[in-house]
Amino acid sequence: MEEQYAESATTIAMAGQAEEEEAERDPESNSLHQPLLLKRNLTLSSSPLAMVGAKVSHIESLDYEINENDLFKHDWRSRSRTQVLQYVFLKWTLAFLVGLLTGIIATLINLAVENIAGYKLLAVVDYIDKKRYLMGFAYFAGANFVLTFVASVLCVFFAPTAAGPGIPEIKAYLNGVDTPNMFGATTLIVKIVGSIGAVAAGLDLGKEGPLVHIGSCIASLLGQGGPDDYRIKWRWLRYFNNDRDRRDLITCGSSSGVCAAFRSPVGGVLFALEEVATWWRSALLWRTFFSTAVVVVVLRSFMEYCKSSDCGLFGRGGLIMFDVSGVSVSYHVVDLIPIAVIGVIGGLLGSLYNHVLHKVLRLYSLINERGKLHKLLLSLSVSLFTSICLYGLPFLAKCKPCNPSQEESCPTTGGTGNFKQFNCPKGYYNDLATLLLTTNDDAVRNIFSINTPTEFNISSLIIFFVLYCILGLITFGIAVPSGLFLPIILMGSAYGRLLGIAMGRYAYIDQGLYAVLGAASLMAGSMRMTVSLCVIFLELTNNLLLLPITMLVLLIAKSVGDCFNPSIYEIILELKGLPFLDAHPEPWMRNITVGELADVKPPVVTLRGIEKVGRIVEVLKNTTHNGFPVVDEGVVPPRTALPIGATELHGLVLRTHLLLVLKKKYFMSERRRTEEAEVREKFTWIDLAERWGKIEDVAVTKDEMEMYVDLHPLTNTTPYTVVESLSVAKALLLFRQVGLRHMIILPKYQAAGVSPVVGILTRQDLRAHNILSVFPHLANSKGSKKGN
């Protein structure tokens, strides 16, 4: 999946080496008043590089904080009620469009997958019926090879960011990390076409993760008015040309994607709340729910249309549906034992799966480093191996006689069905072919089927489980759009059904329901989600009676999995090197202050309120900082009689606003404060929302270098500040919850000659392994393990 996992692995290894160094004494005994500077061995530094898609990119943070400068305040005061209502109306309109387009594209993907895979399988079955097994395999493997080739070529050569599920990058974006090219038009197109090819090729992956990414791409493109090169310049769209509103739209898109995958509107909202979103509020809850409701209406409309029209092999829409609303689900106290066992197994297997997948992804990084051709060959090799297993393994299964009492036709020779004839004589079926020689959605429906206690042999279920464990590990990470939901569902349902068979007559729960619980447990054990998964499975089964036992399984599986390693998405975030800030600070972070972090950073670069152009150009060329404190000297504080001027922290000015000043030549020949009307003639609040490129693109003459700029109107006068004695743990919580990009550190003591700014913290400074690289003794603190 990633071309350069090794880049971030090097950074992580540095932290690991730091952790191994011995401490002279336990830092737990160190108070906040005793500095740890004598223990440091490096300066606090961080790498701005991370993997986005399949390439290493320069990573920056997003500006979620409201920049309260003079222009913003004037615009806020001057907005009429009509403009405010227009802004709110546009928010709901975009939420509607996100749901509408996501639902339409999801339907088209399902329509294409069901027809491509369906006609492919019908042709293979035709060869098998004629006993032309080698021709059947050649056709099956060749079709899968071509479909995988198309999906992989698109991802390798046109949109590397379309490879993988995209959910870790979305999590990082909503956490405040800018992920370049992640939501572009090319990425969206490749994600759609690549998902169709990869899923139709029979690879062990799902379209659920890619649908989340597709919904987010649609939301981002709508919010910015289209692709970068063909952006619509309507004035009302520029209301949303800021990181805060784009964050809300992408949250709506991610929830719409989950809803489109499972037809689960409430589950989609809760998935966004529990798994991907860092910042949440009630207004956003309503809009995401509105978007998912639109998705459900679109899906239902298309499904009703296809029932009365010719949609080919669309069937039930290619959606995982398991409606047991008409089934009486009863369970007794004795059933709690196998239910608890399923939860424990799900937690153990989920954590083991995460651990092994971590190793596989590191191995794939070594292969992918060799170039694009190796990435393509890896994808095609996995496709060929998958085709061999799916076609060859059913020959190992014994034919089973059809049960005359079954309502469903037996055997079936093509299309959907629980009893595939494959190579068996008339009146017999091949249970392993029922699970393998079909689409992934049909495989889920077959293994979830109820009132079929003798349909599957234990040996077939074991083969199915082992095979999909192997395929799930080697498929995720190749250069195609892929999702984790469906592989984990297939693995979990296999051991769930096996446990149902083992319980035999001692169980009051149907084997199909055991399969559902097994799938839920493995998803909770790997992804560590509970509430959203519970609602998704509840909406899939459409039976409230399953709610208590599903909740129990999910809680047990997550608790067991948390004892061993993080969730799979957190592991991928770490491998990519994305600076994601976790919700729970490490316990040792309470033993170090932000002032001590500032001391091991390079000195803070400040600007004056009225600054020389040459000084601004010099600062922009020689630093990569995105924010600079604006400090005025000789200021007489109001309501005081002090004759001596004080030093004032006026606020924080952003790099992009300094570039805007240079590009618009907002210069003065004399050193003076500008009037508010002068500033409004030159700039608008819309200009401040744009990103203005690089300093290398700005031309400044020698004479202009000696001129002045008044930075006061562009300075955010209300930045978030903390005292240098604040613990890093509290600073991390504040930084994450508010969605900051910069946090200014103020001195604890104010006196003449003391700078009003001690330093600035960014998200890279608050990452645990960066801090441990400077203060390795902290890793050996008592109780340094983070609790849940």
N, C-alpha and C positions, 0 to 999 in steps of 0.2 A: 504494500500500500504506500509506503514511503520510500523515497529515494535516499534520504540522508538521515536515517535514525541515528547514525553514529555521531552526528554533530552534537545532538543533545545528550547522547550517551556519555560523551567526553565530559560535559559539564556536570552530569550527575555523578560520574566517577570521581570528580574532584571533591565533591561533598562526601562521598563514601570514604575517600582517603583521609579526609579531615576527621571523620567520625572515629577512625581507628587510632588516632593519636591519644596517648595516655594523658590524663589530667593529673596535675600535681595535687590538687585538692578538689573537693566536691563543690561545683559552682552553686549547688542548691543552698549552701550556707551563705552565699554572697547576697547582701542586701542591695536594694536599688541605689543606695547612697555610696556603695563601694564600686568604683569603675572597674571594668574588665579590660581596659586598654592594654595593660601589661601582658595580657594573655594572647593578644592578637598576633597573627603572623603574616597577615596580608592586608591590603586595603580592600574595602568593600567594592567589588566590581561585579558586573553582570554582562552577559552576552545578549545583544538585542536580536539574535538570530534564532529562528525556530522553523520547523517544518510545517508548511501549509500546503496541503495536497501532497505532491510528490517532489517538491523542491524546497530549498532553504530560502527563506525570505527574511527581510528586515522587519522586525516587529515593533510596533508602536502601540501606545495606549489610546483609548478613546476618551473624548471630552464629554462625559455624562453630566458634569457639573454645570449649572447655569452660570454663565459669565456675566456678572452684574456690573458692567461698565456703564458709562454715561449714555452711550447710544442705546443699549438695551433698556435702560431705565426710561429713556424718553419714548421709545417705541411702546413699552408696556403702558405708560401713562396715556399715550395718544390713541391706543386701540379703541375703536368704537365697539358697541355691543354687537353690531352686525358682523364685524370682523371676528369677534370671539365666537359667535355662533357659526360662522362660516368655517372656522378652524375645527370646531367640534364636529360639524357635519362631515367635513372632509376625512376626519379620522374614522368615522363610522363607514363612510363610503369606501375608503381603502380597505378596511377590515372586511367589508362585503366582497370586494373584488379579490382579495386574497383567498377567501373561502371559495368563491366561484371558480377562479382559475385553477386552484389546487384540486378541487373536485373534478373538473373537466379533464385535467391532465392525468390525474390518477385513474380515471375511468378509461382514458385512451391507452394508458400503459397496461392496465389489466386486460383490455380488449385485445391489444397486440400480443401480449404474452400468451393468453389463452389460445389464440388462434395459431400463432407460430408454433408454440410447443404442442398444441393439440394435433395439428395436421402432420407435424413431424412424427409424433407417436403413432398416429393412424397409419402412416406409411410404413413404419417399423413393424407394427402388428401385422400388416398385410404380408410383409416378407416372412414373418414368423409363421403365420397360418399356412404359407406355402412351403414351410420347412427350409427356407433359404436363410439360414441363420447367419452365415457370414455376410451376405448382402445386407441383411438387416442391421448387423453391427456396423458395417461400413457406412451405411446411410446415417445411422444414429450418431456415430462418432464424427463423421464428416460434417453433418449439420451443426452439431455442438461446437466443433472446431471453428467453423466459419463464423458462427454467432459470437463466440468468445473473441475471435480475432478482430471482429468489427468493434466490439466494446473496448477491447484493450488498446487497439490502435488509436481510437478517439481519446482515451484517457492519457496515453503515453505522449502523443504528439500534439494534441490540440488543447486539452484542458486537464492538466495533472491534478488540479484541485477537485475534479469530479470523482477521483478514485476514492474508495472507501465509503463509509457511511455518511461522513460529514457532521455527525452529531458532536464529536469532541470539539471541532472548530466552532460550531454554533455555541456550545457551552462557553468556550473561551471568549467569543465575541460578546455574549451577553454578560460576561464577567468583567468586560472592559478592555479586551485585547483586540486590536485591529488585525484581522486576518486577510491579507491582500488577495484579491482576485477570487475570493471564496464565493461571492454572490453575483458574479457577472453573468451576462447573457450567454457567453460561450460555455461557461460551466453548466448553466441550466440546460442548454440543448444537449450537451454531451451526457449529462446526468440522465436525461430522459431516454435518449437513444441507447446509451450504455446499459441502463437498467433493463430495458426490454431485451437487449441481446444477452446479457449475463444470466438473467432469470430464465429466459426461454431456452438457454443452452443447458439447463439442468444443473448448473453449479449449485453447491450447497450454500446459498446465500438468499437473502430476501430483498424485497423492494421496500420494506418498511423504513429502514434507515435512510435510503435515498429519497423517499417521499418527504421525510422531514427536511432534508436539505433542499429539495425542490420547492417546498412551500416557503422556506426561508428566502430562497433566491427570488421567487415571485414577489414576496413582500418587499425585499430590498429594491428590486427594479421598479416596482410601482412607486415606492417612496421617493426615489431620486428622479423619476420621470423617464426611465428607460436606460439603455446602455450608455456608457460614458461618451461614446462617439456620436450617438444619435439621441441625446437627451432632449426631452421636451422642455422648453424654457417658459412654460406657463407660470405666471407670477404666483398663483395659488399653490402650485406644487412646491415652490421654494420655501413655503412654511415648514416643510418636512426635511429641509436640507440641513439637518443637524443630527448628531449621534443619538440624542435622547429619543426623538420620535422614531428614528430608524430602528432603535433597539425595541421599541414597543411593537412595531410592525413585524420584525423578525420573530418576536415571541408569538405573535398571532400566526405567522407562517409555520413555525415549528409545531404548534398544537394542531393546526389544520392538517399537516402531514401525517401525524399519528392518527388523527381521526379518519383520514382517507385510507390509511393502511388497514385499520381494524373496524372501520365503521363505528367508532366509539367516540362520540362528541365529548362526553364528560371525562373519559379517560384521556383524551387529547389535551384538555385544559389542565388536568392534574399532572400529566407528564411534563408539560412546560413548567408548571409550578414546582414540581418535585425534583426534576432532573436537570433541565437546561437553564432555567431563569435564575439569576442571582438577585435581581431587584423586582419587587412585585407590589402592586397596589390594587385597590378594588376596581377602579375604572378600567384597568388593564384586564382584570378578570372578566368583566362584562364583554369587552370587545373580543377577547379570545373565544369566549363561549359563543358569541354571535358568529364568528368566523367558522367554528366547527359545526354550528347548526346549519349554515349555508352548505358546507361540504356534504353533510348527511342528506340534505334535500337533493343536491345534485346527483349523488350516488344512487339514491333511491329512484330518482326520475329516470336515469339511464338504465337501471336494472328493469324497471317496469317497461320501458321502451323496448328493450331487447327481448322481453318475454313475448311481445306482440309483433316483433319485426325480426329480420334476419341479421343477427350479429355474429354469424358463424358459430364458433365453439365457445362463445362467451360464457355460457352456462350461468352460474350464479354470480358472475361478475369477478371471478378470480379472487374473491375476498374470503378470508378465513371465517367461516360461519359455523357455529355449532349450537343450534337452537334446541334446548331441552326444556323449553317452557311448559310443554305438555307432559313432561315426564315427572313422575312423583319421586323425588329424591328423599330417601330416608336413611338415617344413620343412627348408630347407637354408641354407647360408651366404649364398646370394644373397638369401634372403628377409629377412635382417637389414637390408638397405638400405631397402626400403619400410617395414619395421617402424619403423626409426629415423625415417624421414620422417614417418610417422604421428604419432610422439611429438612431433617438432618442430612439426608443423602443429597438433597439439592444444594445445601450450603457447602458441603464437602466437595462435591463434584464441581460446583460453580467456582469455588476458590481454586481448585486444581486446574480447571479449564483456564482461568485467568493467568495462572502461573505459567502453564505450558505455552499459552498463546503469546505471552510476553517473550519467552525464549524464541518462539518461531518468528516473531516480528523482528527480533534482533538478527536472526539468521537471514531473513529476507533482506534486511538492510544491507548486508554484505553483498548479496547477489545484485541488488538494485544499484549499488554504487558503481557497478561495472558499466552501466549505460542503459540506454533505452532498449536496445536489442535484447539484453538479458531480462529486462522486465517483461518484454513481450513473450519471450520464450518460456519464462516462468508461468505466465498465465496460460499459455497453450499447453504446457506440460500438465498442469493441474486439470485442465479441461479433458485431456486425453485419458488421464488416470481416472477421473470421475466417470467418463463414458464407459470405460472398461468395467468398472465396479458395478455401475447401475445396470449394464446389460448382461454381464457375466454371472453375477452372484445369484440371480433368480434361478439359474440352472441347478444350483446346489439344493434348492428347496424341493420337498416332496409335494406331489400333487395331492390336494385334498378334495374329497367328494363334496358336492354341493348339498346343502341342507334343504330338503323340499319344503320345509315349513317357513323358510325365509321369504319375506315379502319382496325383497329386491331380486331382480333377475340374476341368475347365476348359471354359467359364467358369463362375463362380459368380454367382448373382444376388442372394444375400442371406446374412446371417450371416457367419461367419468364412471366410477363404479367401484364397489368394494371387493369384487371377485373377478380378478383378471385371469383369463384362461391361459395366456402366454403359450407355453409348450405342452400344456396338459390336454388329454383327450376330452371329448364332449362329456359334460356332467361333472367335470373336475375344474379346480382353479388353483392358481399359484399364489399363495399368500404373500410371499416376498416380492413378487412382481407387482402386486397390488400396492405396495409401499414404495417401490423403487422406480418402476417403469411408468411414472406419472409425473404430473407437475407437483411442485412442493405444496401448493395450496390443497390439492386433492389428497396428497399424502397425509396432511394434517387432518383433513376431514375423515379419511379412512381410519386412521389410528385413533381418532376421537370417537368413532362410531359406537353407539350404545346397543345393548341387546344382542351383542355378537360375542358371547363368551368363548366360543370355540373357533372363531375365524382365523386367529393367528397362532402358529406354533411358537413354543418358547424359543426354539433354535432360530427361527426366522427373526423374532424380536431381538435376540442377542446379536445376530449378524447386523441387523438394521442399526442397533444402538452403537456398536463398535465402529461400523462404517461411517456413520454420521459424526461420531467423535473425531475420527481421523480427517474426514472431509472438512468439518467445521474448523479444524486447526490449520489445515494447509490452504484453504480457500480464502479465508479472511486475511488480507494483506497483499493479494495480487492486484494488478493495475486494472481493476474494473470497479464500477459502483457496486457496493455490497452492503448488506445489512446483517446485523447479528440476531435480530429477533427470531426469524424463522429457523435458522440452524439450532438455536437453543431450544425452541419449542419442540422441534423434531427429536432432539436428544432426550429432553425431559419427558416427553410423552411416552417414549419407548420404555424407560425404566419404571415410569408410573404404571404402565399397563402390565409390565412384568410383575410388579408387586401385587397388582390386582389379581393376576393369575395365581400367584403364590398364596394369597389369602384364601382363594377358593371359596368354599361354602361358608367360611367363617366371616366373610365380608358381606355387608348389606349394601355396599356401594357398587355401582356398575363399573366394569373395567374401563369403559370409555371415560368415566368421570375420574378414575384413578389416573388416566393418561393426562387429563386436563390439569389435575393437581400436580403431577410430575413436571409438566411444562412450566407451570407457575413457580414451582419451587426452584427449578434450575435458573429461571430468569431472575428470581430474587437473589439466588446465591451468586450469580455472576454480575448482574447490573445493580444490585442492592436497592431496588425500588420496591415499595410496598403498596402505598395508597393508590397510585396510578395503575399499577399492575392489577390490583384487586378489582378496580372499577372496569378496566379493560376486559378482564376475563368474565366479570359479571355481565357486561354488555354483550360479550361474545356468546355466552351460554344462555342469556336471557332467563335466568332462574335465580331468584333471590335466596332460595333454600341452600345454594352452594356458598353463600357469603360467609357464614361463620367458619367453615372448614378451610375455605380459601384464605381468609385472614390469618388463621392459625398457621397454615403452611408457609405463607409469605413471611410472617414474623420469625418463625423458627429458622427458615433458610437464610434470611438476612443476618440474623444474630450469629449463626454459625459461620457464615462467610466472612463477616467482619472480624472474626478472631484470627484470620490468616492473612488477608491482603485487601487492598482497596478494590473498588469496583472496576470493571473492565474499561470504562470510559476514563477514569482517573489514571489508570495505567497508561492508556494511549496518550493522554495529555502530557504525562511525564516523559514518555518516549519522544514525543514531538518537540519537547522543550518549550511549550506554550506556558507563559507565566500566569497560570491560573491560581487565584487566591482562594484557599479553602475556607470554609465557614468556621472551622475550629482551629484556633492557634495552638501551636505546640506549647506544652506546659513550661518549658524552659524559657519561652519568650517573656515570661513575667520577671525574669532575672536580668533583663537588659533593658536599657532605656533608649528612646529615640535619639537622645543627645549623644550617647555613645556610638550609635550608628552614624550620626552626622560627623563625628570626630574621625572616623575611618574612611570618609568620603573625600573627594577633592573639594577644595574651598568653593563655597557657593558664589555664583556669578550674579552680580546685581547691576541694575541700571538706574540712572537718575530719572526723575520725572520729566525733565527737559534735557534730552541727551543729544550728543553730537551724532550725526549720521555716520561718520567714520567709526565711532565706537560701536554702534549697532552692527555695522557690516563686519567689523573685526570679531565681535562676539558670535555672530551667526556663522562665520566661516571657521572659527576655531573651536566651536563646541557643537555638540549634538543635542543639547538640552532643548526641551519644548516649552519651558516656562522659566521666566526670570522675575525675581522680586524687584519691585520698583521702590526705591528708597530716596526720600527727600531729606536734605540736611538744612539746618537753620530755620526750621518751621516753628512758629510760636503757637503753642497749643491754645485752643480757645478756653475761655473761662479761667485763665491763669494770668498772674501778673509777672511771670518770669520774664526778665529782659533777654535772657539767653535763649536762642532757638534750640529746639530739640530735633532729634533724628526720627523721621516718621516712615513707617512701612505703609506706603500708599496702597499697595496691592500686588497683583501678579499679572504680567503681560505675557501672552502666548507667542510662540515663535511665528505661527502663521499670521498673526496680526502685525508683527514687525515686518514680515515679508510684504504684507498688504501696504504698509506705510511706504516701503521702498518702491514698490511697483507703481503706486499712485503719486509718487513724488510729493508726499505731504511734508514739505520742508519749509523752514523759515530761516531768513537771513539773520535774525536776531533771537536772543534767548528770552522768550516770553511765554506766558500761558495763553492759549487760544480761547476764543469765545465758543460757546456751544453751537451757535449758528454756523460758524466756520467749519466745524467738524461735520455737521449734518449735510453741508453742501458737498463735502468730499466723500463721505462714507454713508452707507446705510447699514441697518442691522443684517440685511441679507448678505452684504459683502463680508461681514464678520463670520458668517456661517460657512463660507467657502474655504477650501484649502488652496494655498497659493504657491505650491511648488517648492522649489529649492532656491537657495541663495545664489547658486551658480547661474540661474536663469535671470538674475536681476543685474541690470547695468547701471552703475552709479559713477558719475564723472568725478574728477579730482576736485573741482570747485564745490560740488554737492557734498563731498565728504566733510567740508568745513561748516556746513549748515546744521540747523538744529531741528529736532522733532519733539513735539509735546506729546508724551505718552499718556498723560493723565486721562484723556477721554476714552482710551482703548484699554485701560487697566481695570481688571476685575478687583474692585475695592473690597470685596467680601470673600476672600479665599479662606479655606479651612486651615486653621492654625492650631498647633498644640504646643504645650510647654515641654522643654527638653527633658524634664523628669518623668514624662509619661512612659509607661512600659510599652514595649513593642507589641505585646498581646492586645492591649487596648487600641493601639494605633492601627493594627491590622483589622480589627473588627470595624472600626470607624471607616477606614479606607474602603473596605469591601461593601459595607452596608450603604454608604452614601454614594458609592460609585465614583471615587476620586481618581484624578490623574496625578495631582501634585498635593503634597501635604507640607506646609511650611512649619518649620520648627522655630519657636521663639525662645529667647534666653529666660532663664528663671529669675535672674536679677537684672534690673534696669539701672544703668548708671551712665554717666558721661563717658564717651569714648567706647562704649559697648555697642557692637553692631546689633540692630534690631532683628536680625535674621541669623540663626545658627546654621541652618541648612534646609534642604528640601529632600523629602522622601518620595520615591516613586514605587510602583508595584514590584519592580525588580529588587529594590532594597529590602522589601519585606518578605521575600521568599526564603524559606527555611534553609535550603542548601547554600544560598549565597551568604547568609549570616554565619552558618557553620564553617564556611571556608575561612572566615576571619576569626571566629571564636569557637574553635573545635572542642574546647572543654565543655561547652554547653550540652553537647550530645550525650555526655555521660552523667547528666543530672539524674538525681533520684526521681523515679516516676516520669522519665522523659517520654515514655510511650503515651501517645494521645488516646484518650478514651472517647467513646461514642455516646 
